[in-house]
Amino acid sequence: MKLQTSIKPRMDGTVIVEGKDGQSYTFVQDDAGDLTGDIGHEETVAHLLAGGLFYPADPADFEAAVALAATANPPAEPEPEAEKEDDADMTALPIEGNTPPSTNPPRKAE
């Protein structure tokens, strides 16, 4: 799928992405000035689309892109109550409260 990106390019005018398949994909400016690149690996396309900084270059691919992005970030299942972390103890002393007093005399105000 041909994708475009909104990432600011490097000094040489390109954006390089490491794909999920281990290949590097380079986005270069097309005739319209958009950074575009062809990605043939479906898992990489899904991952990039889900990140929000890449989008299909061809409007006809938008529906397929939405479906691919949804597979990259499936809805998270709620965490069971027993495994949730406890909230912080709001009655605890601040970290400084456990610091021993200093033996240095206080400084005089100038």
VOMAR-818395 format. One record per atom (N, C-alpha, C, CB): chain; residue in one letter; x, y, z. Coordinates in nm, 2 decimals, always signed. Glycine has a CB too. Layout:
N
TIDREN  chain  res       X       Y       Z
TIDREN      A    a       X       Y       Z
...
//
This chain:
110
TIDREN  chain  res       X       Y       Z
TIDREN      A    m   +0.09   -0.12   +0.00
TIDREN      A    m   +0.00   +0.00   +0.00
TIDREN      A    m   +0.09   +0.12   +0.00
TIDREN      A    m   -0.10   +0.00   +0.12
TIDREN      A    k   +0.05   +0.22   -0.08
TIDREN      A    k   +0.13   +0.35   -0.08
TIDREN      A    k   +0.08   +0.43   +0.03
TIDREN      A    k   +0.11   +0.42   -0.22
TIDREN      A    l   +0.17   +0.47   +0.12
TIDREN      A    l   +0.14   +0.56   +0.24
TIDREN      A    l   +0.20   +0.69   +0.23
TIDREN      A    l   +0.18   +0.49   +0.37
TIDREN      A    q   +0.15   +0.79   +0.29
TIDREN      A    q   +0.20   +0.92   +0.31
TIDREN      A    q   +0.23   +0.94   +0.46
TIDREN      A    q   +0.11   +1.03   +0.25
TIDREN      A    t   +0.32   +1.03   +0.49
TIDREN      A    t   +0.34   +1.06   +0.63
TIDREN      A    t   +0.35   +1.21   +0.66
TIDREN      A    t   +0.48   +0.99   +0.68
TIDREN      A    s   +0.32   +1.24   +0.78
TIDREN      A    s   +0.32   +1.38   +0.82
TIDREN      A    s   +0.45   +1.41   +0.91
TIDREN      A    s   +0.19   +1.42   +0.90
TIDREN      A    i   +0.54   +1.31   +0.92
TIDREN      A    i   +0.66   +1.33   +1.00
TIDREN      A    i   +0.75   +1.43   +0.92
TIDREN      A    i   +0.73   +1.19   +1.02
TIDREN      A    k   +0.82   +1.51   +1.00
TIDREN      A    k   +0.91   +1.61   +0.94
TIDREN      A    k   +1.03   +1.53   +0.89
TIDREN      A    k   +0.96   +1.71   +1.05
TIDREN      A    p   +1.07   +1.55   +0.76
TIDREN      A    p   +1.18   +1.47   +0.70
TIDREN      A    p   +1.31   +1.51   +0.76
TIDREN      A    p   +1.18   +1.49   +0.55
TIDREN      A    r   +1.41   +1.42   +0.73
TIDREN      A    r   +1.55   +1.44   +0.77
TIDREN      A    r   +1.61   +1.55   +0.68
TIDREN      A    r   +1.63   +1.31   +0.76
TIDREN      A    m   +1.73   +1.58   +0.71
TIDREN      A    m   +1.80   +1.69   +0.63
TIDREN      A    m   +1.80   +1.65   +0.48
TIDREN      A    m   +1.94   +1.71   +0.68
TIDREN      A    d   +1.81   +1.52   +0.44
TIDREN      A    d   +1.81   +1.49   +0.30
TIDREN      A    d   +1.67   +1.48   +0.24
TIDREN      A    d   +1.88   +1.35   +0.29
TIDREN      A    g   +1.57   +1.51   +0.32
TIDREN      A    g   +1.43   +1.51   +0.26
TIDREN      A    g   +1.36   +1.38   +0.27
TIDREN      A    g   +1.43   +1.56   +0.12
TIDREN      A    t   +1.41   +1.28   +0.34
TIDREN      A    t   +1.35   +1.15   +0.35
TIDREN      A    t   +1.30   +1.12   +0.49
TIDREN      A    t   +1.44   +1.05   +0.30
TIDREN      A    v   +1.21   +1.02   +0.50
TIDREN      A    v   +1.18   +0.96   +0.63
TIDREN      A    v   +1.20   +0.81   +0.61
TIDREN      A    v   +1.03   +0.99   +0.67
TIDREN      A    i   +1.28   +0.75   +0.70
TIDREN      A    i   +1.31   +0.61   +0.69
TIDREN      A    i   +1.24   +0.54   +0.81
TIDREN      A    i   +1.46   +0.58   +0.70
TIDREN      A    v   +1.17   +0.43   +0.78
TIDREN      A    v   +1.09   +0.36   +0.88
TIDREN      A    v   +1.14   +0.21   +0.88
TIDREN      A    v   +0.94   +0.36   +0.85
TIDREN      A    e   +1.16   +0.16   +1.00
TIDREN      A    e   +1.20   +0.02   +1.01
TIDREN      A    e   +1.07   -0.06   +1.02
TIDREN      A    e   +1.29   +0.00   +1.14
TIDREN      A    g   +1.05   -0.15   +0.93
TIDREN      A    g   +0.93   -0.23   +0.92
TIDREN      A    g   +0.93   -0.35   +1.02
TIDREN      A    g   +0.91   -0.28   +0.78
TIDREN      A    k   +0.81   -0.40   +1.04
TIDREN      A    k   +0.80   -0.52   +1.13
TIDREN      A    k   +0.86   -0.64   +1.07
TIDREN      A    k   +0.65   -0.55   +1.15
TIDREN      A    d   +0.89   -0.64   +0.94
TIDREN      A    d   +0.96   -0.75   +0.87
TIDREN      A    d   +1.11   -0.73   +0.87
TIDREN      A    d   +0.91   -0.76   +0.73
TIDREN      A    g   +1.16   -0.63   +0.93
TIDREN      A    g   +1.31   -0.60   +0.94
TIDREN      A    g   +1.36   -0.52   +0.82
TIDREN      A    g   +1.37   -0.73   +0.94
TIDREN      A    q   +1.28   -0.48   +0.73
TIDREN      A    q   +1.32   -0.40   +0.62
TIDREN      A    q   +1.31   -0.25   +0.65
TIDREN      A    q   +1.25   -0.44   +0.49
TIDREN      A    s   +1.39   -0.17   +0.58
TIDREN      A    s   +1.38   -0.03   +0.60
TIDREN      A    s   +1.30   +0.02   +0.48
TIDREN      A    s   +1.52   +0.04   +0.61
TIDREN      A    y   +1.20   +0.11   +0.51
TIDREN      A    y   +1.12   +0.17   +0.40
TIDREN      A    y   +1.15   +0.32   +0.40
TIDREN      A    y   +0.97   +0.14   +0.43
TIDREN      A    t   +1.17   +0.38   +0.28
TIDREN      A    t   +1.21   +0.52   +0.27
TIDREN      A    t   +1.09   +0.59   +0.21
TIDREN      A    t   +1.33   +0.54   +0.19
TIDREN      A    f   +1.05   +0.70   +0.27
TIDREN      A    f   +0.95   +0.79   +0.22
TIDREN      A    f   +1.02   +0.91   +0.16
TIDREN      A    f   +0.85   +0.83   +0.33
TIDREN      A    v   +0.99   +0.94   +0.04
TIDREN      A    v   +1.05   +1.06   -0.04
TIDREN      A    v   +0.94   +1.15   -0.09
TIDREN      A    v   +1.14   +1.01   -0.15
TIDREN      A    q   +0.97   +1.27   -0.12
TIDREN      A    q   +0.87   +1.37   -0.17
TIDREN      A    q   +0.83   +1.33   -0.31
TIDREN      A    q   +0.93   +1.51   -0.17
TIDREN      A    d   +0.70   +1.33   -0.33
TIDREN      A    d   +0.65   +1.30   -0.47
TIDREN      A    d   +0.63   +1.44   -0.54
TIDREN      A    d   +0.51   +1.23   -0.46
TIDREN      A    d   +0.57   +1.44   -0.66
TIDREN      A    d   +0.56   +1.56   -0.74
TIDREN      A    d   +0.47   +1.67   -0.66
TIDREN      A    d   +0.49   +1.52   -0.87
TIDREN      A    a   +0.38   +1.62   -0.58
TIDREN      A    a   +0.30   +1.72   -0.50
TIDREN      A    a   +0.37   +1.77   -0.37
TIDREN      A    a   +0.16   +1.65   -0.47
TIDREN      A    g   +0.48   +1.71   -0.34
TIDREN      A    g   +0.56   +1.75   -0.22
TIDREN      A    g   +0.52   +1.67   -0.10
TIDREN      A    g   +0.53   +1.90   -0.20
TIDREN      A    d   +0.44   +1.57   -0.12
TIDREN      A    d   +0.40   +1.48   +0.00
TIDREN      A    d   +0.51   +1.37   +0.01
TIDREN      A    d   +0.26   +1.42   -0.02
TIDREN      A    l   +0.54   +1.33   +0.14
TIDREN      A    l   +0.63   +1.22   +0.16
TIDREN      A    l   +0.55   +1.09   +0.15
TIDREN      A    l   +0.69   +1.23   +0.30
TIDREN      A    t   +0.59   +1.01   +0.04
TIDREN      A    t   +0.52   +0.89   +0.02
TIDREN      A    t   +0.62   +0.77   +0.01
TIDREN      A    t   +0.44   +0.90   -0.11
TIDREN      A    g   +0.57   +0.66   +0.04
TIDREN      A    g   +0.65   +0.53   +0.03
TIDREN      A    g   +0.56   +0.41   +0.01
TIDREN      A    g   +0.73   +0.52   +0.15
TIDREN      A    d   +0.61   +0.31   -0.06
TIDREN      A    d   +0.53   +0.19   -0.08
TIDREN      A    d   +0.57   +0.09   +0.02
TIDREN      A    d   +0.55   +0.13   -0.23
TIDREN      A    i   +0.47   +0.03   +0.09
TIDREN      A    i   +0.50   -0.07   +0.19
TIDREN      A    i   +0.42   -0.19   +0.15
TIDREN      A    i   +0.45   -0.02   +0.34
TIDREN      A    g   +0.50   -0.30   +0.13
TIDREN      A    g   +0.44   -0.43   +0.09
TIDREN      A    g   +0.40   -0.52   +0.20
TIDREN      A    g   +0.53   -0.49   -0.01
TIDREN      A    h   +0.45   -0.50   +0.32
TIDREN      A    h   +0.43   -0.59   +0.43
TIDREN      A    h   +0.30   -0.54   +0.51
TIDREN      A    h   +0.55   -0.59   +0.52
TIDREN      A    e   +0.20   -0.62   +0.51
TIDREN      A    e   +0.07   -0.59   +0.57
TIDREN      A    e   +0.08   -0.55   +0.72
TIDREN      A    e   -0.03   -0.70   +0.55
TIDREN      A    e   +0.16   -0.63   +0.80
TIDREN      A    e   +0.17   -0.60   +0.94
TIDREN      A    e   +0.24   -0.46   +0.96
TIDREN      A    e   +0.25   -0.71   +1.01
TIDREN      A    t   +0.34   -0.43   +0.88
TIDREN      A    t   +0.40   -0.30   +0.89
TIDREN      A    t   +0.30   -0.19   +0.86
TIDREN      A    t   +0.52   -0.29   +0.80
TIDREN      A    v   +0.22   -0.21   +0.75
TIDREN      A    v   +0.12   -0.11   +0.71
TIDREN      A    v   +0.03   -0.09   +0.83
TIDREN      A    v   +0.05   -0.15   +0.59
TIDREN      A    a   -0.02   -0.19   +0.89
TIDREN      A    a   -0.12   -0.18   +1.00
TIDREN      A    a   -0.06   -0.11   +1.12
TIDREN      A    a   -0.16   -0.32   +1.05
TIDREN      A    h   +0.07   -0.14   +1.15
TIDREN      A    h   +0.14   -0.07   +1.26
TIDREN      A    h   +0.15   +0.08   +1.23
TIDREN      A    h   +0.27   -0.14   +1.28
TIDREN      A    l   +0.19   +0.11   +1.11
TIDREN      A    l   +0.21   +0.25   +1.08
TIDREN      A    l   +0.08   +0.33   +1.08
TIDREN      A    l   +0.28   +0.27   +0.94
TIDREN      A    l   -0.02   +0.27   +1.03
TIDREN      A    l   -0.15   +0.34   +1.02
TIDREN      A    l   -0.21   +0.36   +1.16
TIDREN      A    l   -0.25   +0.26   +0.94
TIDREN      A    a   -0.19   +0.26   +1.25
TIDREN      A    a   -0.24   +0.27   +1.39
TIDREN      A    a   -0.17   +0.38   +1.47
TIDREN      A    a   -0.22   +0.14   +1.46
TIDREN      A    g   -0.04   +0.42   +1.43
TIDREN      A    g   +0.03   +0.52   +1.50
TIDREN      A    g   -0.02   +0.66   +1.48
TIDREN      A    g   +0.17   +0.51   +1.46
TIDREN      A    g   -0.09   +0.68   +1.37
TIDREN      A    g   -0.15   +0.81   +1.34
TIDREN      A    g   -0.07   +0.91   +1.26
TIDREN      A    g   -0.19   +0.87   +1.47
TIDREN      A    l   +0.05   +0.88   +1.23
TIDREN      A    l   +0.14   +0.97   +1.15
TIDREN      A    l   +0.15   +0.92   +1.01
TIDREN      A    l   +0.27   +0.98   +1.22
TIDREN      A    f   +0.09   +0.82   +0.97
TIDREN      A    f   +0.09   +0.76   +0.83
TIDREN      A    f   -0.06   +0.75   +0.79
TIDREN      A    f   +0.17   +0.63   +0.82
TIDREN      A    y   -0.08   +0.76   +0.66
TIDREN      A    y   -0.22   +0.75   +0.61
TIDREN      A    y   -0.20   +0.71   +0.46
TIDREN      A    y   -0.30   +0.88   +0.62
TIDREN      A    p   -0.31   +0.65   +0.41
TIDREN      A    p   -0.30   +0.61   +0.27
TIDREN      A    p   -0.29   +0.72   +0.17
TIDREN      A    p   -0.42   +0.52   +0.23
TIDREN      A    a   -0.21   +0.70   +0.07
TIDREN      A    a   -0.19   +0.81   -0.03
TIDREN      A    a   -0.31   +0.81   -0.13
TIDREN      A    a   -0.06   +0.78   -0.11
TIDREN      A    d   -0.37   +0.70   -0.15
TIDREN      A    d   -0.49   +0.69   -0.24
TIDREN      A    d   -0.62   +0.68   -0.16
TIDREN      A    d   -0.48   +0.56   -0.33
TIDREN      A    p   -0.71   +0.78   -0.18
TIDREN      A    p   -0.83   +0.78   -0.10
TIDREN      A    p   -0.91   +0.65   -0.11
TIDREN      A    p   -0.92   +0.89   -0.15
TIDREN      A    a   -0.89   +0.57   -0.22
TIDREN      A    a   -0.96   +0.45   -0.24
TIDREN      A    a   -0.92   +0.34   -0.14
TIDREN      A    a   -0.94   +0.39   -0.38
TIDREN      A    d   -0.80   +0.36   -0.07
TIDREN      A    d   -0.75   +0.27   +0.02
TIDREN      A    d   -0.79   +0.30   +0.17
TIDREN      A    d   -0.60   +0.27   +0.02
TIDREN      A    f   -0.87   +0.41   +0.19
TIDREN      A    f   -0.90   +0.45   +0.33
TIDREN      A    f   -0.98   +0.34   +0.40
TIDREN      A    f   -0.99   +0.57   +0.32
TIDREN      A    e   -1.08   +0.28   +0.34
TIDREN      A    e   -1.15   +0.17   +0.41
TIDREN      A    e   -1.06   +0.06   +0.45
TIDREN      A    e   -1.27   +0.12   +0.33
TIDREN      A    a   -0.98   +0.01   +0.36
TIDREN      A    a   -0.88   -0.09   +0.39
TIDREN      A    a   -0.79   -0.05   +0.50
TIDREN      A    a   -0.80   -0.14   +0.27
TIDREN      A    a   -0.75   +0.08   +0.50
TIDREN      A    a   -0.65   +0.13   +0.60
TIDREN      A    a   -0.72   +0.13   +0.74
TIDREN      A    a   -0.61   +0.27   +0.57
TIDREN      A    v   -0.84   +0.16   +0.75
TIDREN      A    v   -0.91   +0.16   +0.88
TIDREN      A    v   -0.92   +0.02   +0.93
TIDREN      A    v   -1.06   +0.22   +0.86
TIDREN      A    a   -0.95   -0.07   +0.85
TIDREN      A    a   -0.96   -0.21   +0.89
TIDREN      A    a   -0.82   -0.26   +0.94
TIDREN      A    a   -1.01   -0.30   +0.78
TIDREN      A    l   -0.71   -0.23   +0.86
TIDREN      A    l   -0.58   -0.27   +0.90
TIDREN      A    l   -0.54   -0.21   +1.03
TIDREN      A    l   -0.48   -0.23   +0.79
TIDREN      A    a   -0.57   -0.08   +1.05
TIDREN      A    a   -0.53   -0.01   +1.17
TIDREN      A    a   -0.60   -0.07   +1.29
TIDREN      A    a   -0.56   +0.14   +1.17
TIDREN      A    a   -0.72   -0.12   +1.27
TIDREN      A    a   -0.80   -0.18   +1.38
TIDREN      A    a   -0.73   -0.31   +1.42
TIDREN      A    a   -0.94   -0.20   +1.34
TIDREN      A    t   -0.67   -0.38   +1.33
TIDREN      A    t   -0.61   -0.51   +1.37
TIDREN      A    t   -0.48   -0.49   +1.44
TIDREN      A    t   -0.59   -0.59   +1.24
TIDREN      A    a   -0.42   -0.37   +1.42
TIDREN      A    a   -0.29   -0.35   +1.49
TIDREN      A    a   -0.31   -0.31   +1.64
TIDREN      A    a   -0.21   -0.24   +1.42
TIDREN      A    n   -0.42   -0.25   +1.67
TIDREN      A    n   -0.45   -0.21   +1.81
TIDREN      A    n   -0.59   -0.26   +1.85
TIDREN      A    n   -0.45   -0.06   +1.82
TIDREN      A    p   -0.60   -0.39   +1.87
TIDREN      A    p   -0.73   -0.44   +1.91
TIDREN      A    p   -0.77   -0.38   +2.05
TIDREN      A    p   -0.73   -0.60   +1.92
TIDREN      A    p   -0.90   -0.37   +2.08
TIDREN      A    p   -0.94   -0.32   +2.20
TIDREN      A    p   -0.88   -0.39   +2.32
TIDREN      A    p   -1.10   -0.31   +2.21
TIDREN      A    a   -0.83   -0.32   +2.42
TIDREN      A    a   -0.77   -0.38   +2.53
TIDREN      A    a   -0.88   -0.44   +2.62
TIDREN      A    a   -0.69   -0.28   +2.61
TIDREN      A    e   -0.85   -0.56   +2.68
TIDREN      A    e   -0.95   -0.62   +2.77
TIDREN      A    e   -0.93   -0.55   +2.91
TIDREN      A    e   -0.93   -0.77   +2.78
TIDREN      A    p   -1.03   -0.53   +2.98
TIDREN      A    p   -1.02   -0.47   +3.11
TIDREN      A    p   -0.93   -0.56   +3.21
TIDREN      A    p   -1.15   -0.44   +3.17
TIDREN      A    e   -0.86   -0.49   +3.29
TIDREN      A    e   -0.77   -0.56   +3.38
TIDREN      A    e   -0.85   -0.61   +3.50
TIDREN      A    e   -0.66   -0.47   +3.43
TIDREN      A    p   -0.83   -0.74   +3.54
TIDREN      A    p   -0.91   -0.79   +3.65
TIDREN      A    p   -0.89   -0.71   +3.78
TIDREN      A    p   -0.88   -0.94   +3.68
TIDREN      A    e   -0.99   -0.70   +3.86
TIDREN      A    e   -0.98   -0.62   +3.99
TIDREN      A    e   -0.86   -0.66   +4.07
TIDREN      A    e   -1.10   -0.63   +4.06
TIDREN      A    a   -0.83   -0.79   +4.08
TIDREN      A    a   -0.73   -0.84   +4.17
TIDREN      A    a   -0.59   -0.80   +4.12
TIDREN      A    a   -0.73   -0.99   +4.18
TIDREN      A    e   -0.57   -0.78   +3.99
TIDREN      A    e   -0.44   -0.75   +3.94
TIDREN      A    e   -0.41   -0.60   +3.93
TIDREN      A    e   -0.43   -0.81   +3.80
TIDREN      A    k   -0.51   -0.51   +3.96
TIDREN      A    k   -0.49   -0.37   +3.95
TIDREN      A    k   -0.40   -0.33   +4.06
TIDREN      A    k   -0.63   -0.29   +3.96
TIDREN      A    e   -0.32   -0.23   +4.03
TIDREN      A    e   -0.23   -0.18   +4.13
TIDREN      A    e   -0.31   -0.09   +4.23
TIDREN      A    e   -0.11   -0.10   +4.07
TIDREN      A    d   -0.26   -0.09   +4.35
TIDREN      A    d   -0.33   +0.00   +4.45
TIDREN      A    d   -0.29   +0.14   +4.43
TIDREN      A    d   -0.29   -0.04   +4.60
TIDREN      A    d   -0.38   +0.23   +4.46
TIDREN      A    d   -0.35   +0.37   +4.46
TIDREN      A    d   -0.25   +0.41   +4.56
TIDREN      A    d   -0.48   +0.46   +4.48
TIDREN      A    a   -0.18   +0.51   +4.54
TIDREN      A    a   -0.07   +0.56   +4.63
TIDREN      A    a   -0.14   +0.59   +4.76
TIDREN      A    a   +0.00   +0.68   +4.57
TIDREN      A    d   -0.06   +0.57   +4.87
TIDREN      A    d   -0.11   +0.60   +5.00
TIDREN      A    d   -0.09   +0.75   +5.02
TIDREN      A    d   -0.02   +0.52   +5.11
TIDREN      A    m   -0.21   +0.81   +5.03
TIDREN      A    m   -0.21   +0.96   +5.04
TIDREN      A    m   -0.17   +1.01   +5.18
TIDREN      A    m   -0.34   +1.01   +5.00
TIDREN      A    t   -0.16   +0.92   +5.28
TIDREN      A    t   -0.13   +0.96   +5.41
TIDREN      A    t   +0.02   +0.94   +5.44
TIDREN      A    t   -0.21   +0.88   +5.51
TIDREN      A    a   +0.10   +0.89   +5.34
TIDREN      A    a   +0.24   +0.86   +5.36
TIDREN      A    a   +0.32   +0.99   +5.37
TIDREN      A    a   +0.29   +0.77   +5.25
TIDREN      A    l   +0.43   +0.98   +5.44
TIDREN      A    l   +0.52   +1.09   +5.45
TIDREN      A    l   +0.58   +1.12   +5.31
TIDREN      A    l   +0.63   +1.07   +5.55
TIDREN      A    p   +0.62   +1.24   +5.28
TIDREN      A    p   +0.69   +1.26   +5.16
TIDREN      A    p   +0.83   +1.20   +5.17
TIDREN      A    p   +0.71   +1.42   +5.13
TIDREN      A    i   +0.89   +1.18   +5.05
TIDREN      A    i   +1.02   +1.12   +5.05
TIDREN      A    i   +1.12   +1.19   +5.15
TIDREN      A    i   +1.08   +1.12   +4.91
TIDREN      A    e   +1.11   +1.32   +5.15
TIDREN      A    e   +1.20   +1.39   +5.24
TIDREN      A    e   +1.18   +1.36   +5.39
TIDREN      A    e   +1.18   +1.54   +5.22
TIDREN      A    g   +1.06   +1.31   +5.42
TIDREN      A    g   +1.02   +1.28   +5.56
TIDREN      A    g   +1.11   +1.17   +5.62
TIDREN      A    g   +0.88   +1.24   +5.57
TIDREN      A    n   +1.17   +1.08   +5.53
TIDREN      A    n   +1.25   +0.97   +5.58
TIDREN      A    n   +1.40   +1.01   +5.57
TIDREN      A    n   +1.22   +0.85   +5.49
TIDREN      A    t   +1.43   +1.14   +5.55
TIDREN      A    t   +1.57   +1.18   +5.54
TIDREN      A    t   +1.62   +1.22   +5.68
TIDREN      A    t   +1.58   +1.30   +5.44
TIDREN      A    p   +1.73   +1.17   +5.72
TIDREN      A    p   +1.78   +1.21   +5.86
TIDREN      A    p   +1.82   +1.36   +5.86
TIDREN      A    p   +1.90   +1.13   +5.90
TIDREN      A    p   +1.81   +1.42   +5.98
TIDREN      A    p   +1.84   +1.57   +5.98
TIDREN      A    p   +1.99   +1.59   +5.95
TIDREN      A    p   +1.81   +1.62   +6.12
TIDREN      A    s   +2.01   +1.71   +5.90
TIDREN      A    s   +2.15   +1.74   +5.86
TIDREN      A    s   +2.23   +1.79   +5.98
TIDREN      A    s   +2.15   +1.85   +5.75
TIDREN      A    t   +2.36   +1.76   +5.99
TIDREN      A    t   +2.44   +1.81   +6.10
TIDREN      A    t   +2.51   +1.94   +6.07
TIDREN      A    t   +2.54   +1.70   +6.14
TIDREN      A    n   +2.49   +1.99   +5.95
TIDREN      A    n   +2.55   +2.11   +5.90
TIDREN      A    n   +2.46   +2.23   +5.96
TIDREN      A    n   +2.55   +2.13   +5.75
TIDREN      A    p   +2.53   +2.34   +6.01
TIDREN      A    p   +2.45   +2.45   +6.06
TIDREN      A    p   +2.38   +2.52   +5.95
TIDREN      A    p   +2.55   +2.55   +6.14
TIDREN      A    p   +2.26   +2.58   +5.98
TIDREN      A    p   +2.19   +2.65   +5.88
TIDREN      A    p   +2.26   +2.77   +5.82
TIDREN      A    p   +2.05   +2.69   +5.93
TIDREN      A    r   +2.24   +2.80   +5.70
TIDREN      A    r   +2.30   +2.91   +5.63
TIDREN      A    r   +2.24   +3.04   +5.68
TIDREN      A    r   +2.29   +2.90   +5.48
TIDREN      A    k   +2.32   +3.15   +5.68
TIDREN      A    k   +2.27   +3.28   +5.72
TIDREN      A    k   +2.21   +3.34   +5.59
TIDREN      A    k   +2.38   +3.36   +5.79
TIDREN      A    a   +2.10   +3.41   +5.61
TIDREN      A    a   +2.04   +3.48   +5.49
TIDREN      A    a   +2.12   +3.60   +5.46
TIDREN      A    a   +1.90   +3.52   +5.52
TIDREN      A    e   +2.14   +3.63   +5.34
TIDREN      A    e   +2.22   +3.75   +5.30
TIDREN      A    e   +2.13   +3.86   +5.26
TIDREN      A    e   +2.32   +3.72   +5.19
//
